[in-house]
Amino acid sequence: DKLRSDRGVKKTFTLGVSVEDVSFHIFTGKLRIIGSIIKGPEDLIPLGSHHTIEAKLNTPIKIFKEHWSSYALKRINQAIEASKKLSAIIVVLEDDVADFGLMRQFGIEYYGPVMGNVSGKRIIDKNRAKNIEKFYQKIVDYILKFDNIQTIVLAGPGFYKNDFLNYLELKHKDLAKKSIVEATGSGGRVGINEVLKKGTVEKLAAENRVAFEISAINEILQEIAKSSNLVVYGKKQVKEAINLGAIEKLLVLDNLIRSEDLEESMDMVENMSGEVLVISSQHEGGKQLEGLGGMAATLRYSIN
């Protein structure tokens, strides 16, 4: 951590905090860690006092726990492997606005919008072509900010997505080779979620975690629609099935894990050869799971 003394000099030191609360701010990308100080230079900051650490991407942190659950270690290892994998980005264009959805292994991150100075109607304008090219180049520059983009989905309700692909084929052939076009009825984040629902990214990047999670949620919803005896949802019913050893696949919303002690239940499922999937609350599938009580599972056998 860093402190600025009375003389305005920054001092860097190692700080140990007994964690009491953690929150992640998705729009800033910062992890806020709140707790009491148990290690550090006492002349700068007293032990036992409360402190907040704001960690961002690439901030080195050491985490010490008396017990690590098997699901937590598995998820950490998955995240490490996922960080090495390639990503997909959804670019939704509507008039002179572009919104972006970056597909990560454990969720989708929304970016933008990027604005252009393009008139809404296709009128003859000597500056229009230049303005469109500037707008498209701004989109390209934004895409290039992200590393390891394997797939680019160009979407939106109008003609801009097709025009933008033509621009890529002329000016940025390497990006054009990674791009496909998908029609949507809406722009903005609604359009991004529309692409996710269509399964476009799932077909292009089968290993992508978001598409994988949405597919798992759809399986649950299909079983519920059939009034199947091999599916349960809601905390009470799911925990009963866990205690009976009947769980084949358990889906748990990430927000629920943060607010409740579910480690023992998740370990029980894995110890009985069940599968545990932690579902991100940041996409449409997560919101559907939230509507089911935050937990759902498929069963090996009926418990009714």
N, C-alpha and C positions, 0 to 999 in steps of 0.2 A: 504494500500500500504506500501512499505518498501523503506527507503532511507538509504544509508550508509554515515555517516558524515565523516569529514576530518580525524577523529581519527580511522576510520574503524569500528565504532560501528553501528550495524543495529538498526533502530528505526521503530517500527510498529505503524501506525496511520490510522484513518479513513479519506478517501478522497472523496469529492463530486465533480463530474465532469458534466458539461453541455455537453451532448453528441453531437458531430458534425458528427462523422463517425464511423461505426462499420464494421469489417471484420472478417470472421471466416476462420481459416487456418485448413483445414480438415486433413492434414497429421500430423500436430503437435497437433491438438485438442485444439488449443488456440483461444480465442476470444479477438481480439484487439479492445479496446474502446478508441477513440481519442476525446478530447474535452478540454474546458477551465475549470480551477479549480474554483469552487465556494464555497468550504468548505474544511478546513484543517488547520493545524498549520502554521501560516504565517512566523514563525521564521525558518521553514524548507523549505517551498515552497510558493512563492507569489501567492495570489489570482489573477485570470485573466490570469495566464500563461498557456500555453498549456502542456498537459500531456497525455501520453499513458499508459493505464492499460492493462496488459495481464492477462486475466482470463483463468483458465484451469478447468478441471473437479473438482467439489466439492469446487470451490472458492465461498465463500458467497458474494452475491451481492444484494443490495436493489435497485429496479427500481421505480422511481417516474415519473408519466405522468399525464398531466392534463386530458387526455381522453384516455380510453382504449376501443378499438373497440371490438364488441362482438366476431368477428372471432379470434382476438388475445387472448382473455381470454379463448375461447373454445380450441384453439390450445395449450395454456399453460396447461390447465387441461388435455388434451389428452396426452401431453408429460409426465406429472406427473404420470398418470395412466400407460403409456407405460413403464416407467422406472421400474415399479413393475412387468411387464410381462416378460415371458421367451423369450429368443432369439433363433435364428437358426444360424448355421454357415455352410458355404459351404467351403469344403476343396478340392481343385483341385490339383491332383498329376500328374506330367508328368516327367518321368525318375526320376532324383534325386532332383526334385524341388517341393515344396508344396506352394501354394498360398491360402490365406484365405479371405473369404468375410463374414463379420459379419452382420447379418440382424438385424437392429434396427427398431423400429416402424416408424421412420421418415427418413429412408435412409439406404444405405449400406456403411459399412466402410471396406476398403481394408487393409489387413495386409500381412506381409511376404516380400519376400519369405523365407522359411526355406530350407536350402540346405543340401543334404546328400552326402556322399562320396561313391556313388554306381556306378559301371561301367554301361555303356549304354546297353551292350549286356549281355545276360544271359549265361555267360561263367562259367565254373567250377572254383571257386576261394574259397580257404579255409577261406578267410577273408570276402567274400561277404555276407554270412548269418549274420555275426556279424555287418557288416556295415549297412545292411538293417534294422536290429533290432534297431541299434542306431538311424538311420534316423527316423524310425517309432516312437520311444520313444520321439524324439525331437518334432515330430508333436503332440503327445499326450500332452507333457508338454506345448506346445503352446496353444492348445485348452483349457487346464485347467487354463490358465491365465484369461479366461473370465468366469464371473459368470452367473448362471441361463441359461445355454445352454440346450435347450429342444430337438432340432433336429440337427443332423449332416448329411449333404449331402456330400457323398464322390463321387467325379467326376473326369473326365479326360479321355484322349483318349486311354490310354494303360491298362496294367494289374495291375498297382500298387494300384489302388483304391480297387480292389478285394483282393489283398494280404494284404493291410492295414486293411481291414475289418476282414480278418482271424486272423490277429495279435491282433486286438481288442477283438475278441471272445475268444482268448486264454489268453490274459494278462489283458484286461480291459473290462470285461463283461458289466459293467454299461454303458460304452460309446457305446459298440456294440449294445445294446438295443435301443439306440437313433439314430442309423445310418442307412441310406439307400444308395444304389449305383445308380448313374446316369451316363450314358455314354455321353461324349461330344467329339466333333471333335477337340477341341483345349485345351491347358492348359492355365495357367495364368489367368489374368483378363478377357480375351476373353471367357475362359471356364466358369468362374463365371457368366458372363452375359448370356451365353448360357443356363445355368441352370435356370436363372431368366425367360428367354423367354419361356422356356418349361412349366413354371407354376408348376414345381415340388414343390417349397416351398409353393406356394399358396395352393396346395392340402394338404400339411402337416401342414401348419400353416395359416389357413384361416384369422386369425385376424392380420396377419403381415402387417404392413403399406405399405411396398414396393410392395408386391404382390397386395395389394388392389389398390395402385396407378396405377400400370401397367395394372390391369384389367380395371380401369376407362379410361385410355388412349386408350386401345383396343376398348372399346365401342364407343369412339369418332371416331376412325379410321374406324370402321365398318360402322358407319353412313355416314361418308364422302365417303367411297367406294360405298355406295348405292345411292350416290347423294341425300341424304335425305334433306328435308326442315326443319328437326327438329334438325339441328346442325349448329353452327356458330363457326368460329375461326378467330383469329387476333384481335388486340385491337379495331379497329374501329367498326367492326361488333358486337363484344361481348358487347361493351359499349352501342351501339344502342339497343341491345336486353335487357340489364339491365334497361335502361331508359323506355322501354316499359313494363317492368314487366313480360317478357316472359321466364326468365331463370328457368329451372328446376334444373340443376346441373352445377355449374361453376367450371372449373379447371384453376388454376393460378399457374404459375411457381414461386418458392420461390425467385429466383433472381430478378424477375420483381417487387415483393413486396418491395424488398430492394431499388430498384432504382426509383420507381415511387410511387406516392401517390394513392393507390387503396383502402384505408380503407373505404371510403365513398361508393364506388361501391360495395364492398363485404358486407358491412352492409345492403345496399339496397336489395341485393339478399336474405340475411337471413331474413330481415324484411318482405319480401314478400313470406316467407315459401320456399325459394329455398335453395339448399345445396351448400356449398362452400368447395372445396377440394384444399388445397395447395400442389402442387406436387414438390417433391424434384428434384433438378437438378443433383443429384449425381447418378442417375441410367438411364438405357436406355429409360424408359418411359418418364422421364424428358427431355431427349434430343429430343425425338419425339415431345413433346409439344413445346419445343423451336423452332423446325422447323415449327410449326404452328403459330408462333408469340408470344408464351408464354401464350396465353389465348385461351380457347375453352369452349364451353358449349352445353349442350342439352337443347332443348326448350319444353315448354308445348304445344305450338301451332306455326304454321308457321307464320313468319312475312314478308314473301315475297309477 
